[in-house]
Amino acid sequence: MKKLSELSLNELVSRKSTIKACLIAFAILGVLATLTLIFLKAKPILFVALIPLLITWLPILISLKSINDEIKLRNSKNPVTQ
């Protein structure tokens, strides 16, 4: 896997949209799992199964932030003229 500094701006934007889609999918999955457990009147201990889903969000958010920072850095170096 290439470092973010080695990727082109188009590749960064593409990777950003992929990561955002992944994050949205995990959020929807988390909401559906929570609603299912609530609907089934599950015992509170069963909600512990949702913790790995929440832990999965952390690296996704960190990579999204680093991509956003790299895009901002590149845009500040080469401002777009309108």
C-alpha positions in Angstrom: 0.0 0.0 0.0 1.3 3.4 -1.0 1.8 6.2 1.5 -0.6 9.0 1.3 2.1 11.4 0.2 2.7 9.2 -2.9 -0.9 9.2 -4.1 -2.3 11.7 -6.5 -5.1 14.0 -5.5 -7.6 12.0 -7.5 -6.5 8.8 -5.8 -6.9 10.5 -2.4 -10.4 11.7 -3.2 -11.3 8.2 -4.4 -9.9 6.6 -1.3 -11.8 9.2 0.8 -15.1 8.4 -0.8 -14.5 4.6 -0.3 -13.7 5.1 3.4 -16.7 7.3 3.9 -18.9 4.7 2.3 -17.4 2.0 4.6 -18.0 4.2 7.6 -21.6 4.8 6.6 -22.1 1.1 6.1 -20.7 0.3 9.6 -22.9 3.0 11.1 -26.0 1.5 9.4 -25.0 -1.9 10.6 -24.6 -0.7 14.1 -27.9 1.0 14.2 -29.7 -2.0 12.8 -28.0 -4.3 15.3 -28.9 -2.0 18.2 -32.5 -1.7 17.0 -32.7 -5.5 16.6 -31.5 -6.1 20.1 -33.9 -3.5 21.5 -36.8 -5.0 19.5 -36.0 -8.5 20.7 -35.8 -7.1 24.3 -32.4 -8.6 24.6 -30.6 -8.7 27.9 -28.1 -5.9 28.4 -25.1 -8.3 28.3 -25.9 -9.0 24.6 -25.1 -5.4 23.8 -21.5 -6.2 24.5 -21.4 -7.9 21.1 -21.6 -4.4 19.6 -18.3 -3.3 21.1 -16.2 -4.7 18.3 -18.3 -2.8 15.8 -17.5 0.4 17.7 -13.8 -0.4 18.0 -13.8 -0.9 14.2 -14.8 2.7 13.7 -11.7 4.1 15.3 -9.1 3.1 12.6 -11.6 4.1 9.9 -12.0 7.5 11.4 -8.2 7.9 11.9 -7.5 7.1 8.2 -10.3 9.4 7.1 -8.8 12.2 9.1 -5.3 11.6 7.7 -6.7 11.6 4.1 -8.5 14.8 4.8 -5.4 16.4 6.2 -3.4 15.3 3.2 -6.0 16.8 0.8 -6.0 20.1 2.7 -2.2 20.2 2.6 -2.2 19.7 -1.1 -5.0 22.2 -1.7 -3.1 24.8 0.4 0.1 24.2 -1.7 -1.8 24.5 -5.0 -4.9 26.7 -4.5 -7.5 26.2 -7.2 -8.2 29.3 -9.2 -11.7 30.0 -10.3 
